[in-house]
């Protein structure tokens, strides 16, 4: 619904009803596995970085130590998320582009 303006659905509710009728309620959750796995990996790296930087501090109980560890984890995860989203967006645009739909790599065998 975000990129197509062909008038297939008049509203979001009509789109949801159509998906439920054609594919059952499970059709609403298609494509959810990849983002969930991505979120799990990002959170693991974020908390791992936070813990590692916090252990490097002299006074682990000080508020400044937690602020430094949180900032370091945030900056590290920022670069990771940007790279993941860049790759995901490139793959999605490549697959959904009409020019590339006839490639033999994307055809099921």
URUR-V477867 format. One record per backbone hydrogen bond with DSSP energy under -1.0 kcal/mol. NH is the residue of the N-H (numbers start at 1). CO is the residue of the C=O. Records with the same first field share a line. If there is no record, write none. Layout:
NH = CO, CO
This chain:
15 = 11
16 = 12
17 = 13
18 = 14
19 = 15
20 = 16
21 = 17
22 = 18
23 = 19
24 = 20
27 = 24
28 = 25
29 = 26
30 = 27
32 = 29
36 = 32
37 = 33
38 = 34
39 = 35
40 = 36
41 = 37
42 = 38
43 = 39
44 = 40
45 = 41
46 = 42
47 = 43
48 = 44
49 = 45
50 = 46
51 = 47
52 = 48
53 = 49
54 = 50
55 = 51
57 = 54
62 = 59
66 = 62
67 = 63
68 = 64
69 = 65
70 = 66
71 = 67
72 = 68
73 = 69
74 = 70
75 = 71
76 = 72
77 = 73
78 = 74
79 = 75
80 = 76
81 = 77
82 = 78
83 = 79
84 = 80
85 = 81
86 = 82
87 = 83
88 = 84
89 = 85
90 = 86
91 = 87
92 = 88
93 = 89
94 = 90
95 = 91
96 = 92
103 = 100
